[in-house]
Amino acid sequence: MTTTYRDVKGTAKDYWGEESVMFGRFLLCLGLLSKRAAEGHPQAGRFNPEEFKLSCRPVLGDAVELLAHFRAGDYSRKTAQDYYNAFKRALTLSGLNVSTWPDAPKPSRTERPYLEAYEAGNVLGYLETQHPTIAMCLWLSMGAGLRPYQEARRPSTLQIVHWPTKNEPWATINVRDGKGGHQRQTVAPKWSWPGFWLTKKRWAEYLKADLPSARTIRRVWKAAIEACIEKGLVREMHLDDMPTPHSLRHTYATHNRSLGMERETLQQLLGHASIGTTQVYDHHKAKEAEIGALG
């Protein structure tokens, strides 16, 4: 009996659930690869993993090339890795042997692409003139450390408990439904200009706004980065180092650590389950201290 695409999709749906993130990742991989396979294999509907891989090779090649393809589609290296692994997992659950398929290379946790605070400010300033709603969404990532798609793009789950004032120029935000359903409180410090971005009028407009999809945000962000590089507002960078919207969280974390924020405090603000995840920002702090000593 031959396993078909429908069989694999049904297995993945039963295992993860139709609304799960992993199932969505699997569908993205399956749709992309089945299309590529159909272009090079006349029996694409009959699923043989080894033939399937070979039929994809002229376009996508092995795992590294597949990840590069996702990267070119504006996905971060970590997201591309997750998509590929979800796809392999679904095939394994369907009883197919993909043990010979290479593992997705793990992105280095000490080489996360990020923008300096002034660069992030330049990009957000540019977006403010083009797409103010998207600019507000992404400021919540840079200014308050929110995850851009799961948290910043869902303002109804956020509560402003302290508005910035002249004497207290910071904002405090309650995140009622963060990653994994957890609650936390985060702060938009003075350096992120909360008094400019977080006014009551602007927040009311953001609550009523028709927020674009994550894909649209990525597309607009990429265009803004390229425009700012061309204008000299952001340093030149290689495609593989191109920051994503999620990189603004790294800007928030990196800048706060460089200013002396304790690791445990930053862990709470970012909503990291493990302190090990927060430690990745220590090397930025050490590097800036070294540069300061040389200066």
C-alpha positions as CSV (number, residue, x, y, z in Angstrom):
1,M,0.0,0.0,0.0
2,T,1.4,3.4,-1.0
3,T,1.3,6.3,1.4
4,T,-0.2,9.4,-0.2
5,Y,0.0,13.1,0.7
6,R,-3.5,12.9,2.1
7,D,-2.4,10.0,4.4
8,V,0.5,12.0,5.8
9,K,-1.6,15.1,6.2
10,G,-4.3,13.2,8.1
11,T,-1.7,11.7,10.4
12,A,-0.2,15.1,11.2
13,K,-3.7,16.6,11.8
14,D,-4.7,13.8,14.2
15,Y,-1.4,14.1,16.1
16,W,-1.1,17.8,16.5
17,G,-4.6,19.1,16.0
18,E,-5.9,21.3,13.1
19,E,-5.3,24.6,14.9
20,S,-1.8,23.8,16.3
21,V,1.3,25.8,15.2
22,M,3.1,22.5,14.4
23,F,0.4,21.4,12.0
24,G,0.5,24.8,10.3
25,R,4.3,24.4,9.9
26,F,3.8,21.0,8.5
27,L,1.2,22.2,5.9
28,L,3.6,24.9,4.8
29,C,6.3,22.4,4.2
30,L,4.0,19.9,2.5
31,G,2.5,22.4,0.2
32,L,5.8,23.8,-0.8
33,L,7.5,20.5,-1.3
34,S,4.6,18.7,-3.0
35,K,4.5,21.6,-5.5
36,R,8.2,21.2,-6.2
37,A,7.8,17.4,-6.4
38,A,5.0,17.7,-8.9
39,E,7.2,19.8,-11.1
40,G,9.8,17.1,-11.3
41,H,8.0,13.9,-10.6
42,P,4.9,12.6,-12.6
43,Q,3.7,10.5,-9.6
44,A,3.8,13.2,-7.0
45,G,0.5,11.9,-5.5
46,R,2.1,8.6,-4.6
47,F,4.4,9.2,-1.7
48,N,7.8,7.5,-1.7
49,P,10.1,9.6,0.6
50,E,13.3,8.7,-1.2
51,E,11.9,9.4,-4.7
52,F,10.2,12.5,-3.2
53,K,13.5,13.8,-1.9
54,L,15.2,13.1,-5.2
55,S,12.5,14.9,-7.2
56,C,12.9,17.9,-5.0
57,R,16.7,18.0,-5.3
58,P,16.9,20.0,-8.5
59,V,15.0,22.9,-6.8
60,L,15.6,22.5,-3.1
61,G,18.4,20.0,-2.7
62,D,19.1,18.7,0.8
63,A,18.1,20.1,4.2
64,V,20.5,23.0,4.1
65,E,19.2,24.2,0.7
66,L,15.6,23.7,2.0
67,L,16.4,25.9,5.0
68,A,18.0,28.5,2.7
69,H,14.8,28.5,0.7
70,F,12.7,29.3,3.8
71,R,15.2,31.9,4.8
72,A,14.8,33.6,1.4
73,G,11.1,33.6,2.2
74,D,11.7,35.9,5.2
75,Y,11.6,33.2,7.9
76,S,14.2,33.3,10.6
77,R,16.8,30.5,10.8
78,K,15.1,29.1,13.9
79,T,11.6,29.1,12.3
80,A,13.0,27.5,9.1
81,Q,14.6,24.8,11.3
82,D,11.2,24.2,13.1
83,Y,9.3,23.9,9.9
84,Y,11.7,21.4,8.5
85,N,11.7,19.3,11.7
86,A,7.9,19.4,11.8
87,F,7.8,18.1,8.3
88,K,10.2,15.2,9.1
89,R,8.2,14.4,12.3
90,A,4.9,14.1,10.3
91,L,6.5,11.7,7.9
92,T,7.9,9.6,10.7
93,L,4.5,9.5,12.4
94,S,3.0,8.3,9.1
95,G,5.3,5.2,9.2
96,L,7.8,6.5,6.6
97,N,11.5,6.0,7.1
98,V,13.2,9.4,6.8
99,S,16.2,8.5,9.0
100,T,18.5,9.1,6.1
101,W,17.3,12.7,5.7
102,P,19.8,15.1,7.3
103,D,18.9,17.0,10.5
104,A,18.3,20.6,10.2
105,P,21.4,22.6,11.3
106,K,20.8,24.5,14.5
107,P,21.3,28.2,14.3
108,S,23.9,29.6,16.7
109,R,22.3,31.1,19.7
110,T,25.2,33.5,20.1
111,E,24.8,34.9,16.6
112,R,21.3,36.1,16.6
113,P,20.8,39.0,14.1
114,Y,19.7,42.1,15.8
115,L,19.7,45.9,15.3
116,E,21.3,48.4,17.5
117,A,18.7,50.6,19.3
118,Y,19.4,53.6,17.0
119,E,19.0,51.4,13.9
120,A,15.7,50.0,15.2
121,G,14.5,53.5,15.9
122,N,15.4,54.5,12.3
123,V,13.5,51.6,10.8
124,L,10.5,52.2,13.0
125,G,10.6,55.9,12.1
126,Y,10.6,55.0,8.4
127,L,7.7,52.5,9.0
128,E,5.8,55.2,10.9
129,T,5.5,57.2,7.6
130,Q,4.5,54.2,5.6
131,H,2.6,51.8,7.8
132,P,1.8,53.3,11.2
133,T,-0.1,50.3,12.5
134,I,2.7,47.9,11.7
135,A,5.2,50.4,13.2
136,M,3.2,50.4,16.5
137,C,3.1,46.6,16.5
138,L,6.8,46.3,16.0
139,W,7.6,49.1,18.6
140,L,6.0,46.8,21.2
141,S,8.6,44.3,20.4
142,M,11.5,46.7,20.4
143,G,10.3,48.9,23.2
144,A,8.7,46.3,25.5
145,G,10.2,43.1,24.5
146,L,6.9,41.5,23.3
147,R,6.9,38.7,20.7
148,P,5.7,40.4,17.6
149,Y,3.1,37.9,16.3
150,Q,1.9,36.0,19.5
151,E,1.8,39.1,21.8
152,A,2.2,42.5,20.1
153,R,-0.2,41.7,17.3
154,R,-2.9,40.8,19.9
155,P,-3.4,44.1,21.8
156,S,-6.6,42.9,23.4
157,T,-4.5,40.6,25.5
158,L,-2.4,43.5,26.7
159,Q,-3.1,45.9,29.6
160,I,-1.3,49.2,30.1
161,V,-1.0,49.6,33.9
162,H,1.4,52.6,33.9
163,W,1.4,55.2,31.2
164,P,4.6,57.2,30.6
165,T,4.6,60.7,32.1
166,K,7.1,63.5,32.2
167,N,8.4,62.5,35.7
168,E,8.1,58.8,35.1
169,P,9.0,58.3,31.4
170,W,8.4,54.5,31.1
171,A,5.4,52.3,30.6
172,T,4.4,49.0,32.3
173,I,2.4,46.4,30.4
174,N,0.6,43.3,31.6
175,V,0.8,40.4,29.1
176,R,-2.3,38.3,29.9
177,D,-1.8,35.6,27.4
178,G,1.9,35.2,26.5
179,K,3.7,32.2,25.1
180,G,2.3,29.0,26.5
181,G,-0.6,30.9,28.0
182,H,1.6,32.4,30.7
183,Q,1.1,35.9,32.2
184,R,3.8,38.4,32.9
185,Q,4.6,42.1,33.3
186,T,7.1,43.9,31.2
187,V,8.4,47.5,31.0
188,A,9.1,49.9,28.1
189,P,12.0,51.9,29.5
190,K,12.9,55.5,28.8
191,W,15.4,54.7,26.0
192,S,12.7,53.1,23.9
193,W,10.7,56.5,23.8
194,P,7.4,55.1,25.2
195,G,6.1,58.7,25.6
196,F,6.1,59.0,21.8
197,W,4.7,55.6,20.9
198,L,2.4,54.8,23.8
199,T,-0.1,57.6,24.2
200,K,-3.7,56.8,25.2
201,K,-5.0,58.1,21.9
202,R,-2.6,56.1,19.9
203,W,-3.3,52.9,21.9
204,A,-7.1,53.4,21.4
205,E,-6.5,53.6,17.7
206,Y,-4.3,50.5,17.8
207,L,-7.0,48.5,19.6
208,K,-9.4,49.3,16.8
209,A,-7.0,48.8,13.9
210,D,-7.3,46.0,11.4
211,L,-4.0,44.3,12.1
212,P,-2.3,42.7,9.0
213,S,-1.2,39.1,8.9
214,A,2.2,37.9,10.1
215,R,3.2,37.4,6.4
216,T,2.3,41.0,5.5
217,I,4.3,42.3,8.5
218,R,7.3,40.3,7.4
219,R,7.0,41.6,3.9
220,V,6.7,45.2,4.9
221,W,9.5,44.8,7.4
222,K,11.9,43.4,4.8
223,A,11.1,46.3,2.4
224,A,11.7,48.8,5.3
225,I,15.1,47.2,6.2
226,E,16.2,47.3,2.6
227,A,15.1,51.0,2.2
228,C,16.9,52.0,5.4
229,I,20.1,50.2,4.3
230,E,19.9,52.1,1.0
231,K,19.4,55.4,2.9
232,G,22.3,54.6,5.3
233,L,20.1,54.4,8.3
234,V,21.0,50.8,9.0
235,R,24.4,49.2,8.4
236,E,25.1,47.0,5.4
237,M,24.4,43.3,6.2
238,H,24.4,39.9,4.5
239,L,21.1,38.2,3.6
240,D,21.7,35.5,6.3
241,D,22.2,38.2,8.9
242,M,19.1,40.2,7.9
243,P,17.1,40.8,11.1
244,T,13.4,39.7,11.3
245,P,10.6,41.4,13.2
246,H,11.4,39.0,16.1
247,S,14.9,40.5,16.1
248,L,13.5,43.6,17.8
249,R,13.1,41.5,20.9
250,H,16.8,40.9,20.8
251,T,17.4,44.6,20.4
252,Y,15.3,45.2,23.6
253,A,17.2,42.4,25.5
254,T,20.6,43.4,24.3
255,H,20.3,47.1,25.0
256,N,18.9,46.5,28.5
257,R,21.7,44.1,29.3
258,S,24.3,46.6,28.0
259,L,22.8,49.2,30.4
260,G,23.3,46.8,33.4
261,M,20.0,45.1,33.8
262,E,20.3,41.9,35.8
263,R,19.8,38.7,33.9
264,E,17.0,37.5,36.2
265,T,15.1,40.7,35.7
266,L,15.4,40.5,31.9
267,Q,14.3,36.9,32.0
268,Q,11.1,37.9,33.7
269,L,10.4,40.8,31.3
270,L,11.0,38.6,28.2
271,G,9.0,35.7,29.6
272,H,11.8,33.1,29.2
273,A,11.1,29.8,30.9
274,S,14.8,29.1,31.4
275,I,17.6,31.5,32.5
276,G,19.8,29.7,29.9
277,T,17.8,31.3,27.1
278,T,18.5,34.8,28.6
279,Q,22.2,34.1,28.9
280,V,22.7,34.5,25.2
281,Y,22.6,38.2,25.7
282,D,25.6,38.2,28.1
283,H,28.1,38.1,25.2
284,H,26.8,41.4,23.9
285,K,27.2,43.0,27.3
286,A,30.8,41.7,27.6
287,K,31.6,42.9,24.0
288,E,30.3,46.4,24.7
289,A,32.2,46.5,28.0
290,E,35.4,45.5,26.1
291,I,34.8,48.2,23.5
292,G,34.3,50.8,26.3
293,A,37.6,49.8,27.9
294,L,39.5,50.1,24.7
295,G,37.9,53.5,24.1
